[in-house]
Amino acid sequence: MKKKINTIVGSIGAFVGIFVFITYIPQIIANLNGVKGQPHQPLTAAVSCLIWVIYGWTKEPKKDYILIIPNAFGVVLGFLTFITAL
């Protein structure tokens, strides 16, 4: 029962996590249109997500895709937001 609850909560968290990072897309578009945003927060988020991706990838006995998938979105979109905000 505890493992099932953990899987359900983890799946919901991963799903919500993806949407959190999708919210960077409007800022990326604004940055590309010349309305530059603050670059430090998305860079910090991207680095944090990268650490979680590495952790999930190296977790034993098996990779933790509930951590890897949403945080991979955070790495990509966080770095894109950072780069376009410069």
C-alpha positions as CSV (number, residue, x, y, z in Angstrom):
1,M,0.0,0.0,0.0
2,K,2.8,2.4,0.9
3,K,4.6,1.7,-2.3
4,K,1.4,2.3,-4.3
5,I,0.8,5.6,-2.6
6,N,4.4,6.6,-3.2
7,T,4.1,5.8,-6.9
8,I,0.8,7.7,-7.3
9,V,2.1,10.8,-5.4
10,G,5.4,10.6,-7.4
11,S,3.6,10.4,-10.7
12,I,1.4,13.4,-9.8
13,G,4.5,15.3,-8.7
14,A,6.3,14.5,-12.0
15,F,3.2,15.6,-14.0
16,V,2.9,18.9,-12.1
17,G,6.7,19.4,-12.3
18,I,6.6,19.2,-16.1
19,F,3.9,22.0,-16.1
20,V,6.0,24.1,-13.8
21,F,8.8,24.1,-16.3
22,I,6.5,24.6,-19.3
23,T,5.6,28.0,-17.7
24,Y,9.0,29.1,-18.9
25,I,7.9,29.0,-22.5
26,P,6.0,32.4,-22.4
27,Q,9.2,34.0,-20.9
28,I,11.3,32.5,-23.6
29,I,9.0,33.9,-26.2
30,A,9.0,37.3,-24.5
31,N,12.8,37.2,-24.3
32,L,13.1,36.5,-28.0
33,N,10.7,39.4,-28.7
34,G,13.0,41.8,-26.9
35,V,11.3,41.8,-23.5
36,K,14.2,40.5,-21.4
37,G,13.5,38.8,-18.1
38,Q,15.7,38.2,-15.1
39,P,18.1,35.4,-16.0
40,H,19.3,34.2,-12.6
41,Q,16.2,32.3,-11.5
42,P,15.9,30.1,-14.6
43,L,19.6,29.4,-14.4
44,T,19.4,28.4,-10.8
45,A,16.4,26.2,-11.5
46,A,18.2,24.5,-14.5
47,V,21.2,23.7,-12.3
48,S,19.0,22.4,-9.5
49,C,17.1,20.2,-12.0
50,L,20.4,19.0,-13.5
51,I,21.5,17.8,-10.1
52,W,18.2,15.9,-9.7
53,V,18.5,14.3,-13.1
54,I,22.0,13.1,-12.3
55,Y,20.7,11.8,-8.9
56,G,17.8,10.0,-10.6
57,W,20.0,8.6,-13.3
58,T,22.5,7.1,-10.9
59,K,20.0,5.8,-8.3
60,E,20.4,2.2,-7.5
61,P,19.1,-0.4,-8.0
62,K,17.3,1.3,-10.9
63,K,16.9,4.8,-12.4
64,D,14.2,7.0,-11.0
65,Y,12.3,8.2,-14.0
66,I,9.8,10.1,-11.8
67,L,12.7,12.4,-10.9
68,I,14.4,12.3,-14.3
69,I,11.6,13.2,-16.7
70,P,10.2,16.5,-15.2
71,N,13.6,17.7,-14.2
72,A,15.0,17.1,-17.7
73,F,12.3,19.5,-18.9
74,G,13.5,21.9,-16.2
75,V,17.1,21.7,-17.4
76,V,16.2,22.3,-21.1
77,L,13.7,25.1,-20.5
78,G,15.6,26.7,-17.7
79,F,18.8,27.0,-19.8
80,L,16.8,28.2,-22.8
81,T,15.1,30.9,-20.6
82,F,18.5,31.9,-19.2
83,I,20.1,32.1,-22.7
84,T,17.3,34.1,-24.2
85,A,17.2,36.5,-21.3
86,L,20.8,37.6,-21.8
